[in-house]
């Protein structure tokens, strides 16, 4: 005899499975036994019952609709949908239960359009009266398939027939509008209809957070509190997410306090949201206290803690925490690798990034979009744009972030043509750009000096797509006009555009005045900036080039090793000798030291000596000493690259036939065969 999960049911219905038992049980008992089989997933027992029904009752010639509905439900729950659908299609008579049994399975499996087809058949073929369960399934199918207009039509019908007051229907209706940002209608539903439950409030909260309507989210949360509604796990997750997005530590602490008072046992989702909230609010110690207080910690919680370090700029700590995670034998998932790769990108640690890349492929995450996006970001920020393009080209699935990271990566490397080509490919692929996309596109126009095209994207295409330009877009236009040498036009644009300009935009114009050697204009712009931000170091650095005053010392990194402008390096004498050797050779190629880059009151001969020790030259020399002849050299600098070093490295790349990439405070410079990707404007 077959074993069931419910002992009582097994004893009660045992005779049906015995060959010695010839009498068939009642319809009620058959229905109960099929429900037991469906709930326990016991396919063998259910098929046995079906066989007995066919033999004993000449089924389906004398089918009973209740029994057949039970069979459809049983086969659907056991993932035998083809059998369930065959039974359903062959029924001589169907009712709402027949449809809901099949539609529930389609909803669960994501076959949402099948439900819409079934609903049409329900009306046109069987002319059946719909119930609240059918309508809730249809509304959820519309919501999950993105068919908002069909959902609105069902809403109209519900208003006419009065089904809108049923709890299941209201829940599904709120889920539809909240998911697709019709927050006005969602709010009206909350205000018009009494008796909303926690599920509906959670749907509204989730929709508001997803669409960055944070102020409205706080209002909904306050309404739940004022109505003394008991929060469930989803409510706490949404509340912590909300205050994380707002960087509102006080609100997050209040939610944490309420959770403790309510004696809620936090699950992994609540705890993860709590760690994320403290991380985004800059309270790593609080996040760590929550993490250390956990008895068991899975990959979700470890990843949340790694992300907290990353969000606060503690990138090395994030990588170290990963080592601790592996020591606990926790297997990383795709989100773990995404955070680690982004931390590696921030450190420009390409060697470590290559290792992580290999790990992701070995772990089976090669096809995950979030991992692919992080890989593109890591390679682009690390200076290897070719590797970023290679990752992009092999990705089967892409989202808006994928295209944005690639477009912005090209832009940061000065590859404006490639960035605009990628943007055209994005539009051709049917991917909708967002505000980040246009930052990359407008920056690319700036690199290429495409003034007319830049204004077309700003004033026409963005408006056509429905994106309102922000400060970052207008700042790109400032860069575009500045690079074209239209300094007066740039200032007029800034003064006539109703935007609250920040220091970055004005400093872009100041930098342009230096490049175009309009020093009187530059001094006037510098005064504007220093009125806004008296302690802005970047402005003083640029202004010092005009007034020939003191300049901040810098540092560069080559192959993950810091080389400061001092003689503390154990190989300093060899590095300095290598620099002098290189400079002597490139002088034969036309190099003339730009002594104006040395802002000290000393003789020109001594100024040339100072130029030798600029960090870029030291780092490049060290790279040439320590790398194979064909290897690319990567240098990272914390300040803007000076004119003299820029000229020198161009010629060094020609002399040594090396590919040299320098990332300064502004952008990437790729030096190859005597030229730079920035076209001498940075």
PyMOL commands that set and color helices and strands:
alter all, ss='L'
color gray80, all
select helices_A, chain A and resi 7-12+14-17+27-40+43-57+65-77+81-89+96-109+112-124+132-145+148-161+163-165+167-179+183-192+198-210+214-226+233-245+249-261+268-280+284-292+299-311+315-327+334-347+350-362+369-382+385-394+400-412+416-428+435-448+451-465+471-483+487-496+503-515+519-532+537-547+572-587+595-597+604-612+615-626+643-656
alter helices_A, ss='H'
color red, helices_A
select strands_A, chain A and resi 555-558+561-564+633-637+660-663+668-672+675-676
alter strands_A, ss='S'
color yellow, strands_A
deselect
rebuild
show_as cartoon
